[in-house]
Amino acid sequence: MQKTLKISWTIFEPLFGFLIMAVLIEIGLGRAGLWPTALETDAPLKILGLLVLMTHITITAMSLSFHRMHTHQGVKMHPAIDGAMQIWLWLTTSMSKRDWVSVHIYHHAHSDTDLDPHSPKMKGLGRIFFLGVYDYVIAKSHPDVVKLRKKIPENRLEKFIADNLLLGPILMVVVYSILLGPRFGALLSVLTFAISPLFAVGGVNALAHYIGYKNHVTTDNSRNLGFLVPLNWMICGELDHNNHHAHPKSCSFQHRWYEFDIGYFYLRTMAKMGLADLKFVYTPKKKNVASPVVLNLNEQAS
């Protein structure tokens, strides 16, 4: 008797969403003349512009999906949106939800102690900024992180990504080479893969645990650097880091009127469109929304 193959729509829905997003971006950039070619004299400027755009898209996907939704569960986005973001991160960073979330929970549980894989206080600013991605890779193998990783739920798409991490960057290199040619494709590939080590794993964890101001008293050295507006926009409000460490469940990192969290603006816009459900939002008038917590290593972040 022939078996009927059943394929769940939960895998194809985010893939479909990602393809739509990729096509719209390509059409838009193409019409605007932003795709660089070897014959253009302003190609380096276009490469720089694309790098800034790619950085914002990549860190925004990481902040909204891996960080605010899956680690701290402050928001729940539509599966198609979240899936598209995870596919983008797979292509540009070779990271999976399983690894990223488990390491980040461990970071919060041991922030700025000897066990923290991301602490400039313990390891030095230069080490975290330039070699933070190395510490991230090492942290994935820590026994407590492995225990956490086994407790993190995954759908079929997330499991496929986690089991095929290197395939993502390979596909991205091929796409870049087709769109931009071998020379610029290779260059932008290298720059794209440097985004997460420099701006996320290194940049945020290094700078925002080293210098800046505090809105809240915490047990770690987390700081706010949101006044660096262009940089904070580019990395999706993640520089308001003391706000986040004091109230990790909140999907908004903006705690003062002069702080701007573009990530929360995106989430509010999606919520108005029915594409996101804001679970926890810190406001000065309701300070008990998400009180400071020490995460239990035996549980997923909550």
Secondary structure, DSSP 4 states (H G I P E B T S, - for coil): -PPPP---HHHHHHHHHHHHHHHHHHHHHHHTT-S--TT-TTHHHHHHHHHHHHHHHHHHHIIIIIIIIIIT-SEEE-HHHHHHHHHHHHHHH---HHHHHHHHHHHHHTTTSTT-TT-HHHH-HHHHHHHHHHHHHHHTTSHHHHHHHHHS---HHHHHHHH-TTHHHHHHHHHHHHHH-HHHHHHHHHHHHTHIIIIIIIIIHHHTTTSSB-SS--SS---B-TT-HHHHHHTTTTTBHHHHHHSTT-S----STT---HHHHHHHHHHHTTSEEE----BTTBTTSS------TTS---
